[in-house]
Amino acid sequence: RSPYGACPYDGARSSSMATPARLPGVWALWCWSRVALGAATPNPLYAPPLDRASQPAWLAKLRTEREAIRVAVNYSGAIYLDPAVNWTRLSYVQPQIHVYDRYLYDPVEHKYTVDRYLDDLKCRYGGIDSVLLWPTYTNIGIDARNQWDYYRVLPGGLAALKELTAEFKAIGVRVLWGYNPWDQGTRDEEEPHWRTLARLLKETGGDGFNGDTMLSMYKQFWDAGLDIEHHIVGEMEGGGYPVQGGRPEDATFKSAEWSITGWGYFNYELYEDNITYKYEVAPGIDKLKWLDGRRMTHVCDRWAKNRTDALQYAFFNGIGFESWENVWGVFMHITPRDGEALRRVSTLLRWLGRERFIQDYKDWEPYSSDLLRQDLLPFAAGGPIASRFLHASGDCLWLVVNRAGHEARVQLDTSSCGGGTTRKLFDLYSGLPLSASSEVQLTLEPNGYGAVLATSRDLPIQPLLKEMQDITKRPLHSFSANWEPLRQQMVGSASSAPIALSEPPPGMVLVPRTSYRFRAAGTEIEGGCDVARDSFGVCCVRSTKGQEALQCPRDPECATPCSFNGKDDRGVDVQFPWESTPGRFHDKLLGIGPLYMDKHLVTKSEFARYLNATGYKPRDAYNFLAGWRATAAGPVPAAGEERQPVVWVALAEARAYCAWAGKRLPHVYEWQLAAQGTDGRRFPWGDEADEPGGRRRPKPEAGPGVPALPEVGAFSPAGDSVYGVSDLVGFVWQYTDEFQDDHTRTVLLKGSSLYAPMLSDAFPAVTQVGNWYFPQAPQVDRHGRMMLMDESYERAATLGFRCAADHADSPPAPYHYRDLDVADRATLLFA
């Protein structure tokens, strides 16, 4: 059963979906869109009328403004006649899904599981119409692979992605790709982004793309699809709403001629926690839906624990919803209450869209005066409000939301809708026919929904009525609205063969038994960062209201990414065995050691000996030991690179090497103790980042490619730790512990690397408020968190490892630490 409701898992249950087990061998002062889009933030909504008395004049003004805009941009709306792209009109529910999500990809069976993924969504909230696939951020920038490479390295490559896309589309689900215009600091494709994107979408059968941080769809992207006869949909994060402060192309509604869908951030600010969106009580009117009723907006509220506001704004406007849950590995699950609301809302919207009530309508009257309320009662006071849609046939539809936390009676005057004696009335939300009276009375539950239809036609309505009767039997308030973070499990490891020697084994150093205060912080850019708890310096400091936002890449601070401020209660980073929930900051007194740690990173020559001894050949060889020479005896390092750290190996391959060597991968707290000692220093050599001349670590470079790796020991002894461990900081990222929840597998990386790319604001990007590439973390008390999927996805040019080995007196498996009580602390502190 799903941890989010009562949905059974349909079909064969994947072995990797049981209780997680080890797999084989801000700028957040405003809404997130302001974080991503910076000062050039669009206003997607027309403000509502003050009250019922002022609604007629307000509506007339909106209609006048709409005609003026259409004339100003010579708007035709011809794009909606293109059958290759006008599917967007009926795409009401769309999730963004990370391709590594364990509901979509099974890392044990090494296959995509579309049925499992869709069955879960169908059960929990009624299913989806399109899907946004996202494999890039947050991993991108760990090495020089560009965003297109992240599609190529998916298991099975583009051929498997093509099959995945076909499987979605065969069920009626359209497929978009995530696109990062700022990714111009990694490998260059030597052609404009729009050409690469269109070409790869055509190759895989994709329908379009989501423009991350883009304000509007530039015509180059539309034309690139036309040029190769593969018309593509562009869904902009900024929605396509005009904005001042971006590029000239972003300042008007002109892109609506070729861009027919987009996201909508409809909140106006954040609550005091700096992460929860705050909405006006009276919903605004979607400017692009008002311009052309065929437009599809997906209201996005990714960090919401309660999605009532976003869903009611969508329903009132007759538009769609971005049902995004896996947010960069933080699972913001839709609660059962919100899931049932989404099921009901989407069921209605899909039928009404197909029947052209909220698409291709004759007229739309938001805040319809047909809903009776006191003329001077402000809409901002809450209570029921209605949008009236006039069908081309003369039929009428009223979409009603209760913007109050208590039950409300609705009086709706339907006399303005013609039809005479043949007119029939239906309570669509409840699935019931109504009497022919001109006045309809409904009772809406707290923050509830209503839909009334007046028609003189014989519509195919009975299946809808039956379905709505079935799914509205229980009131929404009877479903749980409780939200809590998804729990994680740290993947343990077996002990290596214990070693009892008077001297450390060759190539290893002894880390003695000690009491160690393990203090560490994750460096994820998003997900919340509590400034009051941040003694590590990872939270953004330029985030006091009124301060000027970062202008990246121009501001020097952009070279050291920080974590956007916000309450850390969503489950960002990881959950250690002693913690009750995941969180960014970790602080625990542990008993660690004795153990042995490799003095140096595992080298290419050492890994070559392992290959010769075992005959290991990867199941998926994509990027395995990239750059090595192929010989009859197997791959060998390029001449002169034998003592460089081995890279381009997956987590399972690193584990296998250590096991072959009679060792294991170190836990993150073991690695940190070996690097830091017990005095809390920030770097292996002390508290200063490095001395002039860089004797202690390689100097990080922005590229365009990954610099040549130094030999292990090149910065020894100046860069060594107090225990004599070398190559700890600035060489390559180093594997430590894996963590799992029901949806995501991640691994903590330590040590940072010598590659630190910088994003671009060159066309088609805009100036950013931070560097979105994988954050550097050279301080030994910080770690990076990389998403796992399968071998081809995990291998990187800047990712290596070292091994640890257990002493005869080491703490036991699977986690190899002692949870100290008071007596243990006293013993160890004076040992």
VODRENLUM-168435 format. One line per 3 residues: number of its first residue (from 0); their letters; for each residue x negated, y negated, z negated of C-alpha. Coordinates in steps of 0.25 Angstrom, whole numbers, plus 5000, padded with zeros to 4 digits. Layout:
REM residues N
NUM> A> X Y Z; ...
//
This chain:
REM residues 831
0> RSP> 5000 5000 5000; 4996 4986 5003; 4991 4978 4991
3> YGA> 4999 4966 4996; 5013 4973 4996; 5020 4986 4998
6> CPY> 5015 4989 5012; 5011 5003 5014; 4999 5005 5023
9> DGA> 5004 5011 5036; 4997 5021 5044; 4985 5029 5040
12> RSS> 4978 5022 5028; 4964 5018 5031; 4954 5025 5022
15> SMA> 4948 5011 5020; 4961 5005 5015; 4961 5012 5001
18> TPA> 4956 5006 4989; 4943 4999 4995; 4932 5009 4994
21> RLP> 4918 5009 5000; 4918 5011 5015; 4908 5020 5021
24> GVW> 4893 5019 5023; 4932 4865 5005; 4935 4863 5009
27> ALW> 4947 4870 5003; 4953 4857 4998; 4963 4857 5009
30> CWS> 4969 4869 5017; 4959 4879 5023; 4962 4873 5037
33> RVA> 4956 4860 5032; 4944 4869 5027; 4942 4875 5041
36> LGA> 4946 4863 5049; 4940 4852 5041; 4944 4837 5042
39> ATP> 4951 4840 5055; 4963 4847 5049; 4976 4847 5057
42> NPL> 4990 4844 5051; 4999 4855 5057; 5012 4850 5051
45> YAP> 5022 4839 5053; 5026 4834 5039; 5040 4838 5035
48> PLD> 5052 4828 5034; 5054 4822 5020; 5068 4827 5019
51> RAS> 5081 4831 5026; 5085 4817 5028; 5072 4813 5035
54> QPA> 5071 4826 5044; 5078 4820 5057; 5069 4809 5058
57> WLA> 5057 4818 5055; 5061 4828 5065; 5063 4817 5076
60> KLR> 5049 4812 5073; 5043 4826 5075; 5050 4828 5088
63> TER> 5045 4815 5093; 5031 4818 5089; 5032 4832 5096
66> EAI> 5036 4826 5109; 5025 4815 5108; 5014 4826 5106
69> RVA> 5019 4834 5118; 5018 4822 5127; 5004 4818 5121
72> VNY> 4998 4832 5124; 5007 4835 5136; 5012 4847 5129
75> SGA> 5018 4858 5138; 5018 4871 5129; 5015 4879 5141
78> IYL> 5006 4888 5133; 5018 4895 5127; 5022 4901 5141
81> DPA> 5009 4909 5141; 5012 4923 5137; 4998 4926 5134
84> VNW> 4998 4916 5122; 5013 4913 5118; 5013 4926 5109
87> TRL> 5009 4916 5099; 5024 4911 5098; 5028 4923 5090
90> SYV> 5015 4926 5082; 5021 4922 5069; 5012 4930 5059
93> QPQ> 4997 4931 5062; 4986 4935 5052; 4971 4932 5053
96> IHV> 4964 4946 5050; 4950 4949 5048; 4946 4960 5057
99> YDR> 4939 4967 5045; 4952 4968 5037; 4953 4982 5032
102> YLY> 4968 4982 5037; 4963 4980 5051; 4950 4987 5051
105> DPV> 4947 5000 5044; 4932 5001 5042; 4932 5015 5038
108> EHK> 4939 5020 5051; 4932 5009 5059; 4945 5005 5066
111> YTV> 4955 4994 5066; 4968 4996 5060; 4979 4987 5066
114> DRY> 4991 4995 5062; 4987 4995 5047; 4984 4980 5048
117> LDD> 4997 4977 5055; 5006 4987 5047; 5001 4980 5034
120> LKC> 5005 4966 5039; 5018 4971 5044; 5021 4977 5030
123> RYG> 5016 4966 5022; 5022 4954 5030; 5029 4958 5043
126> GID> 5017 4959 5053; 5010 4950 5062; 5010 4944 5076
129> SVL> 4996 4941 5079; 4983 4943 5072; 4970 4934 5071
132> LWP> 4957 4943 5070; 4946 4937 5063; 4932 4944 5062
135> TYT> 4923 4931 5061; 4923 4922 5049; 4919 4925 5037
138> NIG> 4908 4934 5042; 4903 4925 5054; 4890 4918 5052
141> IDA> 4883 4930 5044; 4875 4931 5057; 4875 4926 5071
144> RNQ> 4887 4934 5076; 4897 4924 5082; 4912 4925 5080
147> WDY> 4914 4933 5093; 4903 4943 5088; 4912 4946 5076
150> YRV> 4923 4951 5086; 4913 4959 5093; 4907 4966 5080
153> LPG> 4921 4970 5076; 4921 4986 5075; 4922 4991 5089
156> GLA> 4919 4977 5095; 4928 4969 5105; 4933 4982 5110
159> ALK> 4939 4986 5097; 4944 4972 5095; 4951 4973 5108
162> ELT> 4958 4986 5104; 4962 4980 5090; 4968 4968 5098
165> AEF> 4976 4977 5107; 4981 4985 5095; 4986 4972 5089
168> KAI> 4993 4967 5102; 4999 4980 5104; 5007 4978 5092
171> GVR> 5010 4964 5096; 5000 4957 5087; 4992 4946 5095
174> VLW> 4977 4945 5091; 4969 4932 5089; 4954 4931 5086
177> GYN> 4948 4921 5076; 4939 4911 5082; 4928 4902 5075
180> PWD> 4925 4890 5083; 4914 4886 5073; 4906 4898 5076
183> QGT> 4895 4892 5084; 4884 4895 5075; 4883 4910 5078
186> RDE> 4879 4918 5091; 4883 4910 5103; 4891 4917 5114
189> EEP> 4886 4907 5124; 4900 4903 5129; 4911 4894 5123
192> HWR> 4919 4900 5111; 4932 4899 5119; 4927 4908 5130
195> TLA> 4921 4919 5121; 4934 4919 5113; 4943 4920 5126
198> RLL> 4934 4931 5132; 4934 4939 5119; 4949 4938 5117
201> KET> 4952 4943 5131; 4942 4954 5129; 4949 4959 5117
204> GGD> 4963 4955 5120; 4964 4944 5109; 4975 4934 5110
207> GFN> 4969 4922 5105; 4961 4916 5093; 4962 4908 5081
210> GDT> 4953 4896 5081; 4947 4895 5067; 4946 4881 5062
213> MLS> 4950 4876 5076; 4960 4864 5076; 4965 4867 5090
216> MYK> 4963 4876 5102; 4954 4870 5112; 4958 4872 5126
219> QFW> 4945 4879 5129; 4950 4891 5122; 4963 4892 5129
222> DAG> 4956 4889 5143; 4946 4900 5140; 4957 4910 5139
225> LDI> 4963 4905 5152; 4950 4906 5159; 4949 4921 5156
228> EHH> 4964 4924 5157; 4966 4927 5143; 4975 4916 5136
231> IVG> 4972 4915 5122; 4979 4909 5110; 4972 4899 5101
234> EME> 4976 4899 5086; 4969 4887 5079; 4967 4887 5065
237> GGG> 4970 4872 5065; 4982 4875 5072; 4981 4866 5084
240> YPV> 4987 4854 5077; 4981 4840 5080; 4970 4835 5071
243> QGG> 4961 4823 5070; 4947 4826 5067; 4944 4838 5076
246> RPE> 4941 4838 5091; 4949 4829 5100; 4956 4842 5105
249> DAT> 4961 4844 5091; 4968 4830 5090; 4981 4834 5098
252> FKS> 4991 4844 5101; 4985 4847 5115; 4980 4861 5111
255> AEW> 4995 4866 5109; 4995 4867 5124; 4986 4880 5123
258> SIT> 4986 4883 5108; 4999 4889 5103; 4996 4894 5089
261> GWG> 4988 4890 5077; 4987 4891 5062; 4994 4881 5053
264> YFN> 4988 4877 5040; 5001 4870 5034; 4996 4867 5020
267> YEL> 4993 4853 5017; 4982 4855 5006; 4977 4865 4996
270> YED> 4981 4867 4981; 4971 4865 4970; 4965 4879 4972
273> NIT> 4960 4874 4986; 4964 4886 4993; 4979 4887 4992
276> YKY> 4987 4879 5003; 4997 4869 4999; 5010 4866 5007
279> EVA> 5020 4856 5008; 5033 4860 5003; 5040 4855 5016
282> PGI> 5033 4862 5027; 5028 4854 5039; 5031 4856 5053
285> DKL> 5020 4864 5062; 5016 4853 5072; 5013 4863 5083
288> KWL> 5025 4871 5081; 5033 4858 5082; 5026 4854 5095
291> DGR> 5029 4868 5102; 5039 4878 5095; 5031 4889 5101
294> RMT> 5018 4886 5093; 5014 4897 5083; 5007 4892 5070
297> HVC> 5002 4902 5060; 5003 4895 5046; 4990 4899 5039
300> DRW> 4988 4899 5024; 4977 4910 5022; 4973 4908 5007
303> AKN> 4988 4907 5002; 4992 4917 4991; 5007 4912 4994
306> RTD> 5010 4910 5008; 5024 4905 5006; 5021 4891 5011
309> ALQ> 5014 4895 5024; 5025 4905 5027; 5036 4895 5025
312> YAF> 5029 4884 5033; 5028 4894 5045; 5042 4899 5044
315> FNG> 5048 4884 5043; 5040 4881 5056; 5043 4894 5063
318> IGF> 5028 4897 5064; 5019 4908 5060; 5010 4913 5049
321> ESW> 4995 4917 5048; 4996 4929 5039; 4981 4929 5036
324> ENV> 4977 4937 5024; 4963 4942 5025; 4956 4928 5024
327> WGV> 4941 4930 5025; 4942 4943 5017; 4951 4937 5006
330> FMH> 4964 4944 5007; 4975 4933 5006; 4986 4944 5006
333> ITP> 5001 4939 5009; 5009 4942 4997; 5021 4951 4997
336> RDG> 5030 4939 4996; 5023 4931 5007; 5023 4944 5016
339> EAL> 5038 4946 5015; 5040 4931 5018; 5031 4932 5030
342> RRV> 5038 4945 5035; 5051 4938 5034; 5046 4925 5040
345> STL> 5039 4932 5052; 5050 4941 5055; 5059 4929 5057
348> LRW> 5049 4921 5064; 5046 4932 5074; 5061 4934 5078
351> LGR> 5063 4919 5079; 5051 4917 5087; 5055 4928 5097
354> ERF> 5069 4922 5098; 5063 4908 5100; 5069 4902 5088
357> IQD> 5056 4897 5083; 5049 4898 5096; 5054 4890 5109
360> YKD> 5065 4884 5101; 5073 4872 5105; 5071 4864 5093
363> WEP> 5065 4865 5079; 5070 4856 5067; 5061 4858 5055
366> YSS> 5067 4854 5042; 5081 4856 5048; 5092 4847 5042
369> DLL> 5101 4859 5044; 5096 4864 5030; 5104 4856 5020
372> RQD> 5096 4849 5009; 5097 4836 5003; 5093 4825 5013
375> LLP> 5083 4818 5004; 5077 4831 4997; 5062 4831 5002
378> FAA> 5058 4844 5009; 5046 4843 5001; 5055 4847 4989
381> GGP> 5056 4861 4994; 5068 4869 4997; 5074 4875 5010
384> IAS> 5070 4869 5023; 5073 4873 5037; 5068 4873 5051
387> RFL> 5078 4874 5062; 5075 4880 5076; 5084 4878 5088
390> HAS> 5084 4889 5098; 5085 4886 5113; 5098 4893 5112
393> GDC> 5104 4884 5102; 5102 4894 5090; 5096 4889 5077
396> LWL> 5086 4894 5067; 5083 4889 5053; 5070 4893 5046
399> VVN> 5071 4890 5032; 5061 4890 5020; 5063 4887 5006
402> RAG> 5052 4878 5001; 5055 4880 4987; 5051 4891 4976
405> HEA> 5066 4893 4972; 5078 4899 4979; 5085 4889 4989
408> RVQ> 5099 4888 4995; 5099 4884 5010; 5110 4877 5017
411> LDT> 5108 4877 5032; 5118 4869 5041; 5118 4877 5055
414> SSC> 5129 4869 5061; 5119 4861 5070; 5116 4874 5077
417> GGG> 5126 4877 5088; 5132 4890 5093; 5147 4889 5089
420> TTR> 5155 4901 5085; 5144 4911 5091; 5134 4906 5081
423> KLF> 5128 4916 5071; 5120 4913 5059; 5109 4922 5053
426> DLY> 5101 4921 5040; 5088 4927 5048; 5080 4927 5035
429> SGL> 5090 4937 5028; 5094 4944 5041; 5109 4940 5039
432> PLS> 5120 4934 5047; 5126 4922 5042; 5140 4916 5042
435> ASS> 5143 4907 5054; 5144 4895 5044; 5137 4882 5048
438> EVQ> 5130 4882 5035; 5121 4893 5030; 5117 4895 5016
441> LTL> 5104 4903 5012; 5096 4906 5000; 5081 4905 5001
444> EPN> 5073 4911 4991; 5061 4904 4985; 5051 4900 4996
447> GYG> 5060 4908 5005; 5064 4908 5020; 5077 4907 5028
450> AVL> 5081 4908 5043; 5095 4905 5049; 5098 4908 5063
453> ATS> 5110 4902 5071; 5113 4908 5084; 5123 4910 5095
456> RDL> 5116 4921 5102; 5115 4936 5101; 5101 4937 5096
459> PIQ> 5093 4950 5093; 5094 4947 5078; 5098 4959 5071
462> PLL> 5084 4966 5070; 5079 4953 5064; 5091 4952 5054
465> KEM> 5089 4966 5050; 5074 4964 5047; 5076 4951 5040
468> QDI> 5087 4958 5031; 5077 4969 5028; 5065 4961 5024
471> TKR> 5072 4950 5016; 5079 4959 5007; 5069 4956 4996
474> PLH> 5067 4941 4992; 5053 4936 4995; 5052 4933 4980
477> SFS> 5053 4947 4977; 5039 4950 4984; 5026 4947 4976
480> ANW> 5020 4934 4979; 5008 4938 4971; 4994 4936 4977
483> EPL> 4981 4940 4972; 4967 4943 4978; 4965 4956 4985
486> RQQ> 4956 4965 4976; 4942 4970 4981; 4933 4981 4978
489> MVG> 4918 4981 4979; 4913 4993 4986; 4903 5001 4977
492> SAS> 4891 5009 4981; 4885 5022 4976; 4872 5021 4969
495> SAP> 4860 5024 4976; 4851 5036 4971; 4846 5030 4957
498> IAL> 4831 5027 4957; 4823 5027 4944; 4809 5022 4947
501> SEP> 4799 5014 4940; 4797 5006 4952; 4807 5002 4963
504> PPG> 4808 5010 4975; 4800 5005 4987; 4806 4992 4993
507> MVL> 4815 4990 4981; 4815 4981 4968; 4821 4984 4955
510> VPR> 4833 4975 4950; 4833 4978 4935; 4845 4981 4926
513> TSY> 4850 4968 4922; 4863 4960 4917; 4866 4951 4929
516> RFR> 4876 4940 4930; 4881 4942 4944; 4887 4929 4949
519> AAG> 4890 4927 4964; 4899 4920 4974; 4904 4923 4987
522> TEI> 4902 4912 4998; 4915 4914 5007; 4919 4901 5013
525> EGG> 4934 4903 5010; 4942 4909 5000; 4941 4900 4988
528> CDV> 4929 4895 4980; 4932 4890 4966; 4922 4878 4964
531> ARD> 4924 4879 4948; 4919 4893 4948; 4908 4891 4959
534> SFG> 4894 4891 4952; 4888 4896 4965; 4890 4884 4974
537> VCC> 4898 4892 4984; 4911 4883 4984; 4911 4871 4993
540> VRS> 4908 4858 4986; 4913 4848 4996; 4927 4851 4993
543> TKG> 4932 4840 4984; 4945 4833 4990; 4941 4821 4998
546> QEA> 4927 4826 5002; 4923 4826 5016; 4923 4840 5022
549> LQC> 4911 4847 5027; 4908 4845 5042; 4902 4858 5047
552> PRD> 4892 4860 5053; 4887 4846 5051; 4887 4845 5036
555> PEC> 4874 4851 5029; 4883 4858 5019; 4889 4867 5030
558> ATP> 4876 4875 5030; 4880 4880 5016; 4895 4885 5017
561> CSF> 4903 4884 5004; 4916 4891 5000; 4928 4883 5001
564> NGK> 4934 4879 4987; 4947 4885 4982; 4952 4894 4972
567> DDR> 4945 4908 4972; 4957 4917 4970; 4960 4923 4984
570> GVD> 4949 4934 4983; 4937 4928 4990; 4924 4936 4990
573> VQF> 4924 4949 4982; 4928 4956 4969; 4918 4963 4961
576> PWE> 4922 4975 4953; 4922 4967 4940; 4931 4956 4947
579> STP> 4947 4957 4947; 4948 4949 4960; 4939 4944 4972
582> GRF> 4932 4930 4970; 4921 4922 4975; 4913 4921 4962
585> HDK> 4908 4932 4954; 4901 4933 4940; 4898 4945 4932
588> LLG> 4888 4951 4923; 4883 4964 4928; 4873 4974 4924
591> IGP> 4865 4977 4936; 4853 4986 4939; 4843 4992 4939
594> LYM> 4843 4994 4954; 4833 4993 4965; 4835 4983 4977
597> DKH> 4828 4983 4990; 4817 4972 4990; 4820 4968 5005
600> LVT> 4832 4969 5014; 4833 4982 5022; 4824 4980 5035
603> KSE> 4826 4984 5049; 4815 4994 5048; 4821 5001 5036
606> FAR> 4835 5002 5042; 4828 5008 5055; 4822 5019 5046
609> YLN> 4836 5021 5041; 4842 5023 5055; 4830 5032 5059
612> ATG> 4833 5041 5046; 4848 5042 5047; 4851 5040 5062
615> YKP> 4862 5030 5058; 4870 5025 5070; 4881 5015 5067
618> RDA> 4896 5019 5071; 4897 5005 5077; 4883 5000 5082
621> YNF> 4888 4986 5085; 4877 4976 5080; 4870 4987 5072
624> LAG> 4856 4983 5070; 4857 4973 5081; 4844 4969 5087
627> WRA> 4837 4982 5084; 4831 4990 5096; 4837 5002 5101
630> TAA> 4828 5014 5102; 4829 5029 5104; 4827 5031 5089
633> GPV> 4837 5021 5085; 4838 5006 5083; 4825 4999 5078
636> PAA> 4822 4985 5074; 4816 4975 5084; 4801 4974 5083
639> GEE> 4797 4965 5071; 4810 4966 5064; 4808 4978 5056
642> RQP> 4807 4971 5043; 4819 4962 5045; 4831 4965 5037
645> VVW> 4840 4974 5044; 4853 4968 5048; 4865 4971 5057
648> VAL> 4870 4983 5048; 4883 4985 5042; 4886 4986 5027
651> AEA> 4888 5001 5029; 4875 5002 5036; 4868 4995 5025
654> RAY> 4874 5004 5015; 4870 5016 5023; 4855 5012 5024
657> CAW> 4854 5009 5009; 4860 5023 5006; 4850 5029 5015
660> AGK> 4839 5022 5008; 4845 5028 4994; 4850 5014 4990
663> RLP> 4863 5006 4992; 4867 4991 4995; 4866 4982 4983
666> HVY> 4878 4977 4976; 4879 4962 4977; 4876 4959 4962
669> EWQ> 4864 4968 4964; 4859 4961 4976; 4861 4947 4968
672> LAA> 4854 4952 4956; 4842 4956 4964; 4842 4943 4971
675> QGT> 4845 4934 4959; 4840 4940 4947; 4847 4937 4934
678> DGR> 4845 4922 4933; 4856 4918 4942; 4847 4911 4953
681> RFP> 4853 4908 4966; 4842 4913 4975; 4832 4925 4973
684> WGD> 4821 4915 4970; 4828 4905 4962; 4839 4894 4963
687> EAD> 4833 4886 4975; 4838 4890 4989; 4824 4891 4994
690> EPG> 4811 4883 4994; 4806 4874 5006; 4800 4883 5016
693> GRR> 4810 4894 5014; 4800 4905 5008; 4812 4912 5001
696> RPK> 4822 4915 5012; 4824 4913 5027; 4830 4900 5031
699> PEA> 4844 4901 5035; 4847 4897 5050; 4859 4894 5057
702> GPG> 4856 4901 5070; 4861 4902 5081; 4856 4916 5078
705> VPA> 4851 4924 5066; 4837 4920 5063; 4827 4932 5064
708> LPE> 4827 4939 5051; 4814 4938 5042; 4807 4951 5037
711> VGA> 4811 4956 5024; 4802 4950 5013; 4799 4938 5021
714> FSP> 4803 4929 5010; 4797 4937 4999; 4793 4935 4988
717> AGD> 4798 4920 4988; 4812 4924 4991; 4812 4937 4981
720> SVY> 4821 4938 4969; 4816 4940 4955; 4817 4955 4957
723> GVS> 4809 4954 4970; 4820 4957 4980; 4817 4950 4994
726> DLV> 4825 4945 5006; 4837 4942 4997; 4842 4928 5003
729> GFV> 4842 4923 5017; 4838 4935 5025; 4851 4942 5028
732> WQY> 4864 4944 5021; 4863 4957 5013; 4874 4967 5010
735> TDE> 4879 4970 4996; 4893 4974 4991; 4906 4977 4999
738> FQD> 4920 4973 4994; 4933 4978 4999; 4948 4974 4998
741> DHT> 4960 4980 5006; 4957 4971 5017; 4942 4967 5018
744> RTV> 4928 4972 5016; 4917 4963 5013; 4902 4964 5009
747> LLK> 4894 4954 5000; 4882 4949 5007; 4870 4943 4999
750> GSS> 4858 4934 5003; 4863 4927 5015; 4855 4926 5028
753> LYA> 4846 4918 5036; 4857 4914 5046; 4867 4903 5043
756> PML> 4875 4898 5055; 4882 4885 5055; 4896 4883 5062
759> SDA> 4898 4873 5073; 4909 4862 5075; 4906 4862 5090
762> FPA> 4918 4864 5099; 4927 4871 5097; 4924 4871 5082
765> VTQ> 4927 4859 5073; 4919 4854 5061; 4921 4863 5050
768> VGN> 4921 4862 5035; 4911 4873 5032; 4902 4883 5039
771> WYF> 4911 4895 5041; 4899 4905 5044; 4896 4916 5034
774> PQA> 4891 4908 5022; 4876 4909 5017; 4874 4914 5003
777> PQV> 4859 4914 5000; 4861 4912 4985; 4860 4925 4979
780> DRH> 4873 4923 4970; 4882 4921 4983; 4886 4932 4993
783> GRM> 4892 4932 5007; 4905 4941 5010; 4905 4948 5023
786> MLM> 4917 4955 5028; 4915 4969 5032; 4922 4977 5043
789> DES> 4913 4987 5050; 4899 4989 5054; 4899 4981 5067
792> YER> 4906 4969 5060; 4896 4969 5048; 4883 4969 5055
795> AAT> 4876 4956 5055; 4862 4950 5059; 4860 4944 5045
798> LGF> 4865 4955 5036; 4856 4966 5030; 4855 4973 5016
801> RCA> 4846 4978 5005; 4848 4990 4997; 4848 4993 4982
804> ADH> 4845 5006 4974; 4850 5011 4961; 4841 5013 4949
807> ADS> 4844 5025 4940; 4849 5015 4930; 4858 5007 4940
810> PPA> 4873 5004 4936; 4882 5014 4943; 4889 5014 4956
813> PYH> 4897 5009 4963; 4894 4994 4958; 4881 4996 4951
816> YRD> 4883 4986 4940; 4886 4986 4925; 4898 4978 4921
819> LDV> 4892 4972 4908; 4899 4972 4895; 4894 4964 4883
822> ADR> 4884 4975 4878; 4879 4977 4892; 4876 4962 4893
825> ATL> 4869 4961 4880; 4860 4973 4884; 4856 4969 4898
828> LFA> 4854 4954 4895; 4843 4957 4885; 4838 4969 4893
//
